[in-house]
Amino acid sequence: MNSLILPPYLNEGDKVAIVSPSSKIDKSFLKGAKKRLESWGLKVITGKYAGASSGRYAGTIKQRLKDFQESMDDPEIKAILCSRGGYGAIHLIEKLDFTLFREHPKWVIGFSDITALHNLIQFNGFASLHAPMARHLTVEPEDDPCTLHLKNILSGKLPEYCNRRHVLNKLGTARGVLRGGNMAVFHGLRGTPYDIPAEGTILFIEDVSERPHAIERMMYNLKLGGVLEKLSGLIIGQFTEFEEDRSLGKVLYAALADLVQEYDYPVCFNFPVGHVTNNLPLINGAEVEFTVGKKSVELKFIC
């Protein structure tokens, strides 16, 4: 089991960059996120092209790359908040240079399409933060639990999550390296150097606007590719914005439960991670202890 290098935690007065490596964003969310981060005592730099537009994207590939690379290279920037997901991060994967990042690692924050960047960062040996982005920081109140968890993690106060049981859960306790994110995005990186390694991994998955049969197909890919059998645990999060049309003959969670019933590691369903308001920040690449009990599910960061 190899947990990854955690970037340094942040102190008051540290610099944070907001960039848009994927789809374009309403500029009001850039302003809202800047205001929220500044309320935490941080200095915020907004990328030159964070509010740009080129078709569906937040600027051209060259513009998005420039913003992200400059943020990676700046030794004074301690964290990079990706403004939103959507689609487009894949364009940057082979173009980003980690030479200076390795000298001054920093937290990269985001989810959804940002899963591609999380995989890239893990490939280079560092942990990152699967967490809410600009819209959430703008529209949710100051005392929103996920916002506070993000703030605390950045300052080095790691949470212990405890969630309610689900009838389909498989009981057990495991230690492993937490990895995962948006299922369709990391599925698109299967068979590449940026694929998620299975051995010793506690995998978490979520998705949005994917029909049940598409999710099942991706899970079969993980099964037939030998990934599922090598995991140490599985966290099944939120699958949202689709019609539960029973095309599989059963609801999605039940179909996924059938797929993993043969494995002896703990599995939980309905974990609060995904395209929902209650989207708990998770450290991609951290060692965790994962316990699925009769009454609750607990996730504890060991790092």
C-alpha positions, 0 to 999 in steps of 0.5 A: 500500500503506497499512500501519496505525498500530501501537499503542505497544508495552508496557513492564513495569508497563503495564496490560492489560484482559481482556474477553469481547466474544463467547461466555461463558468458563470463569472458570478461563481468565480467572484463568489468563490474568491469571496469565500476563500478570502473569508478564510484569510487566504489571498486569491488569484483568479486565472487570466482565462478563468472566465473565458469562453471558447465554445463549451470550454473556458477558453482555448486549450492553450489558454486553459493550459497557460492558466493551469501551468502558471498556477502549478509553477508558482511557488507562492500558490498553495492550492488550485481550485478548479472552478467547475467540471463539465468537459475539457480537462482531458485536453491538458493531460499530456501537456502539463509539466510537473517539474516545478510542481514537484518542488512546490506541491500544492492541493488541486481541488475539484470533482466531476471532470477534474477526476482526469486531473486527479488521476494525472496528479496521482500518477505523478505521486501526489494526493489531491482533493475531490471536493466542491468547486466554485458554484458550491462555495458561492451558493451554499451558506458559510456553515455548509458542512462540506464547505467547512470540511474543505476549509478544515482539510486545507488547514490540516484538520482531517475529518472522520466521516460517519454515515448511515447504513444502507440495506445493500452494504457489505460489512467489513473493515479495510485499510487502503489508499482512497482513489476514485471520482467520476466513473465515466471520466476515469473509465475513459482513462482505463488502459492508459498510464493514468488509470487508477491502480487497483491493488490496495485501493479503496475505490469511490465512484459517482456519476451524473446523467449516465443511464443505469445500463451505461453505469453497469457496463462500466462496472463490468469493464472493471470486473472483467479487467480484474480491477474489482477483485483487487480492491480493498474496498468500494464506496458507491456514491451518488448517481444523479440526474437520470431516470431509474427506468428499470431497464436492468430489471432492478434499480441501479444500486441493486444491479451494482450489488449483484456485481460485487457480491462475490468479493469479500471486502467492505462495500457501502452504498449511498455515500455522500459524494457526487453531484449533490449538495452533500458532497463530502471532500475526499483526499485522493491518494490518502491512506484511510480506514474504511469500516462498514458496520451494521449501523453506520459507515465510517471513513477515517484518514490515517495520514 
